[in-house]
Amino acid sequence: MSGGGEEKKKIVCVTGGSGFIGSWLVRVLLYRGYTVHATVQNLNDEKETKHLLALEEEQEESKPGHRLRIFEIDLLNYDSLIAAIDGSSGVFHVASPCIVDRVHDPEKQLLQPAIQGTLNVLKAAKESGVKRVVVTSSISALTPSPDWPADVVKREDCWTDVEYCKRNELWYPISKTMAEKAAWEFAKDTGLDIVVINPGTVMGPILPPSVNASMLMLIRLLEGCSEEYKDFYMGPVHVKDVALAHILLYENSSASGRHLCVEAIRHYSDFAAKVAELYPEYKVPRLPKDTQPGLLRAEDGSKKLIDLGLHFTSIEEIIKDSMESLKSRGYIS
Ligand SMILES: NC(=O)c1ccc[n+]([C@@H]2O[C@H](COP(=O)([O-])OP(=O)(O)OC[C@H]3O[C@@H](n4cnc5c(N)ncnc54)[C@H](OP(=O)(O)O)[C@@H]3O)[C@@H](O)[C@H]2O)c1
């Protein structure tokens, strides 16, 4: 294993470093002086590496010293994970397939990389002597949960109903729920220190050259799509806050368990109405008041993270930052 002492504490690995959330996390970690092992699926694809290399350049003046290393991994290839994690004292396991539509082979497209991939990352972390792993789960591991009591705000002890998801072929929530459960089981069996973050719908400035599933939701809304995302919504959150929350959970040894990460618990209709109010020039559809039946709204839904010191960006700022990014990249006019 490379590195040692104080220096090693500042070396961390981010799986899925090329993605929407991963690249923001890499950016903030570099800014904070960490050395980052970021993973991509294809080192020869500029679409995965160029924006990451630009992040290092962006900070070269204020914090010099080549602190970004990019590794090619496949979540199902254990040796590739060992190589990426070796020398790190922390791992942020962000990588997981985010496919909601067009799932024709759930086992191969979603379940194996999410579940076996998570176990492979945790095993590699344990073998490499990593001190803490922050696992990026999702609100999709909390909801859909149709049997949750109607008068109780959904919180960290709420779990997605996998049987309901199977009946409705909701493969993404199944992948996130089973991956998170497998992670907790692994931690219990091996003593590996893990902490989990469950972000809502993540939005904000896009760093990679392509648009991810959650920002696509906003593009569709602006185009007039009236889909209500009944089983996939609990509230928005700024991508920078998600990155900061990951780091807060890593650095704060008292943090434990799951952490819902949303600006507030809201219905999709609340979000759509706010977009329509701020940007009346787009054809945002009017939706029913309650698009998420049984979901109680709550301003402090992410109380655990708020108590750890996270200040959430307002819904207005989340929308404005997202709109500016979509406009500057030509996704909307
Ligand atoms: N966006 C949201 O609203 C949201 C909300 C809650 C939780 N999350 C979770 O946050 C994480 C990142 O999501 P995102 O929105 O940033 O999505 P994204 O932009 O699609 O990023 C997904 C990342 O995972 C990597 N990946 C996927 N399959 C892989 C495999 N088999 N082997 C290695 N790497 C693989 C991707 O690599 P490539 O770039 O090479 O494809 C990419 O870096 C996921 O775990 C997701 O479930 C997202």
The ligand as a MOL file (V3000), in Angstrom:
LIG
                    3D

  0  0  0     0  0            999 V3000
M  V30 BEGIN CTAB
M  V30 COUNTS 48 52 0 0 0
M  V30 BEGIN ATOM
M  V30 1 N -28.8550 12.2350 -9.8750 0
M  V30 2 C -29.7090 12.0200 -8.8980 0
M  V30 3 O -30.7500 12.6660 -8.7960 0
M  V30 4 C -29.4000 10.9780 -7.8640 0
M  V30 5 C -30.2150 10.9220 -6.7290 0
M  V30 6 C -29.9290 9.9860 -5.7280 0
M  V30 7 C -28.8580 9.1360 -5.8500 0
M  V30 8 N -28.0940 9.1970 -6.9780 0 CHG=1
M  V30 9 C -26.9550 8.2670 -7.0540 0
M  V30 10 O -25.7770 9.0350 -7.2420 0
M  V30 11 C -24.8310 8.2770 -8.0100 0
M  V30 12 C -24.3680 9.0980 -9.2050 0
M  V30 13 O -25.4780 9.5190 -9.9640 0
M  V30 14 P -25.3510 10.6300 -11.1110 0
M  V30 15 O -26.6430 11.3330 -11.1720 0
M  V30 16 O -24.1020 11.3590 -10.9260 0 CHG=-1
M  V30 17 O -25.2990 9.6880 -12.4130 0
M  V30 18 P -24.2810 9.6270 -13.6190 0
M  V30 19 O -23.8860 10.9660 -14.0530 0
M  V30 20 O -24.9250 8.7220 -14.6140 0
M  V30 21 O -23.0230 8.9090 -12.9810 0
M  V30 22 C -22.9740 7.5210 -12.7520 0
M  V30 23 C -21.5280 7.1410 -12.5820 0
M  V30 24 O -21.4210 5.7270 -12.3190 0
M  V30 25 C -20.4810 5.1500 -13.2220 0
M  V30 26 N -20.8360 3.7760 -13.5110 0
M  V30 27 C -22.0360 3.2820 -13.8890 0
M  V30 28 N -21.9560 1.9520 -14.0760 0
M  V30 29 C -20.6720 1.5940 -13.8250 0
M  V30 30 C -19.9500 0.3540 -13.8800 0
M  V30 31 N -20.5380 -0.8060 -14.2200 0
M  V30 32 N -18.6310 0.3690 -13.5690 0
M  V30 33 C -18.0110 1.5240 -13.2380 0
M  V30 34 N -18.6230 2.7250 -13.1760 0
M  V30 35 C -19.9530 2.7500 -13.4630 0
M  V30 36 C -20.5900 6.0350 -14.4630 0
M  V30 37 O -19.4350 5.9040 -15.2520 0
M  V30 38 P -19.4410 6.4120 -16.7910 0
M  V30 39 O -19.3610 7.9070 -16.7440 0
M  V30 40 O -18.2280 5.7860 -17.3500 0
M  V30 41 O -20.7220 5.9080 -17.3880 0
M  V30 42 C -20.7020 7.4070 -13.8360 0
M  V30 43 O -19.4530 7.9040 -13.4510 0
M  V30 44 C -25.5150 6.9640 -8.3420 0
M  V30 45 O -25.1680 6.0170 -7.3610 0
M  V30 46 C -26.9900 7.3120 -8.2200 0
M  V30 47 O -27.7790 6.1700 -7.9560 0
M  V30 48 C -28.3210 10.0830 -7.9820 0
M  V30 END ATOM
M  V30 BEGIN BOND
M  V30 1 1 1 2
M  V30 2 2 2 3
M  V30 3 1 2 4
M  V30 4 1 4 5
M  V30 5 2 4 48
M  V30 6 2 5 6
M  V30 7 1 6 7
M  V30 8 2 7 8
M  V30 9 1 8 9
M  V30 10 1 8 48
M  V30 11 1 9 10
M  V30 12 1 9 46
M  V30 13 1 10 11
M  V30 14 1 11 12
M  V30 15 1 11 44
M  V30 16 1 12 13
M  V30 17 1 13 14
M  V30 18 2 14 15
M  V30 19 1 14 16
M  V30 20 1 14 17
M  V30 21 1 17 18
M  V30 22 2 18 19
M  V30 23 1 18 20
M  V30 24 1 18 21
M  V30 25 1 21 22
M  V30 26 1 22 23
M  V30 27 1 23 24
M  V30 28 1 23 42
M  V30 29 1 24 25
M  V30 30 1 25 26
M  V30 31 1 25 36
M  V30 32 1 26 27
M  V30 33 1 26 35
M  V30 34 2 27 28
M  V30 35 1 28 29
M  V30 36 1 29 30
M  V30 37 2 29 35
M  V30 38 1 30 31
M  V30 39 2 30 32
M  V30 40 1 32 33
M  V30 41 2 33 34
M  V30 42 1 34 35
M  V30 43 1 36 37
M  V30 44 1 36 42
M  V30 45 1 37 38
M  V30 46 2 38 39
M  V30 47 1 38 40
M  V30 48 1 38 41
M  V30 49 1 42 43
M  V30 50 1 44 45
M  V30 51 1 44 46
M  V30 52 1 46 47
M  V30 END BOND
M  V30 END CTAB
M  END
